[in-house]
């Protein structure tokens, strides 16, 4: 039989389908499937939003670090060092 997720086989799936049919009836199954699909979509969206927010925080932190490094630089020192290392002199 086909194996699903390593522990859920074909017989188990058939048993689950039979139990669901007995509990909810044939008319409720489409509504349950629709609700389950909607819940999965919302979960995926929330997960993606969470990852995006984390990425934005990481980028903002890197930008702030670069800004601090740039503020530490003194343009006068940069020009002095380039003039002293100029091979034409």
VOGU-3710 file (C-alpha; in Angstrom, 3 decimals, decimal comma):
1> xxxxxxxxxx> 0,000/0,000/0,000  1,108/3,609/-0,493  2,906/5,101/2,518  2,169/8,689/3,575  4,449/10,542/5,993  6,106/7,277/6,989  3,406/6,235/9,440  0,082/6,929/7,693  -0,729/4,160/5,223  -3,596/3,543/2,834
11> xxxxxxxxxx> -5,706/1,595/5,329  -5,426/4,375/7,889  -6,557/6,955/5,337  -9,563/4,819/4,366  -10,473/4,429/8,041  -10,223/8,189/8,602  -12,436/8,889/5,560  -15,059/6,400/6,777  -15,091/7,909/10,284  -15,409/11,439/8,878
21> xxxxxxxxxx> -18,290/10,355/6,626  -20,067/8,721/9,564  -19,588/11,725/11,839  -20,379/14,554/9,449  -22,259/13,022/6,536  -21,653/13,559/2,835  -23,130/17,066/2,726  -20,754/18,548/5,316  -17,533/17,209/3,760  -17,187/19,974/1,107
31> xxxxxxxxxx> -17,712/22,641/3,775  -15,093/21,032/6,014  -12,621/20,749/3,130  -13,204/24,380/2,182  -12,631/25,514/5,770  -9,514/23,365/6,059  -8,126/24,787/2,811  -8,808/28,335/3,954  -7,090/27,672/7,270  -4,021/26,246/5,544
41> xxxxxxxxxx> -3,826/29,279/3,212  -4,075/31,678/6,159  -1,369/29,762/8,010  0,955/29,904/4,984  0,308/33,642/4,590  1,033/34,286/8,261  4,228/32,245/8,041  5,385/34,141/4,945  4,551/37,480/6,598  6,561/36,457/9,651
51> xxxxxxxxxx> 9,562/35,550/7,488  9,248/38,833/5,591  9,125/40,849/8,820  12,262/39,055/10,064  14,050/39,790/6,780  13,060/43,466/6,980  14,420/43,707/10,539  17,686/42,083/9,441  18,102/44,518/6,539  17,261/47,509/8,754
61> xxxxxxxxxx> 19,869/46,372/11,274  22,506/46,064/8,548  21,629/49,516/7,196  21,954/51,020/10,675  25,353/49,345/11,134  26,550/50,726/7,792  25,236/54,170/8,701  27,183/54,120/11,981  30,341/53,015/10,162  29,918/55,775/7,581
71> xxxxxxxxxx> 29,474/58,398/10,299  32,766/57,300/11,886  34,665/58,007/8,671  36,379/61,372/8,426  36,682/62,552/4,811  39,842/64,502/5,675  41,593/61,297/6,699  40,538/59,595/3,488  42,006/62,357/1,308  45,211/62,445/3,372
81> xxxxxxxxx> 45,713/58,709/3,002  45,127/58,794/-0,756  47,530/61,719/-1,199  50,260/60,014/0,818  49,917/56,777/-1,136  49,879/58,553/-4,515  52,711/57,009/-6,582  53,184/60,204/-8,644  54,767/62,068/-5,720
//
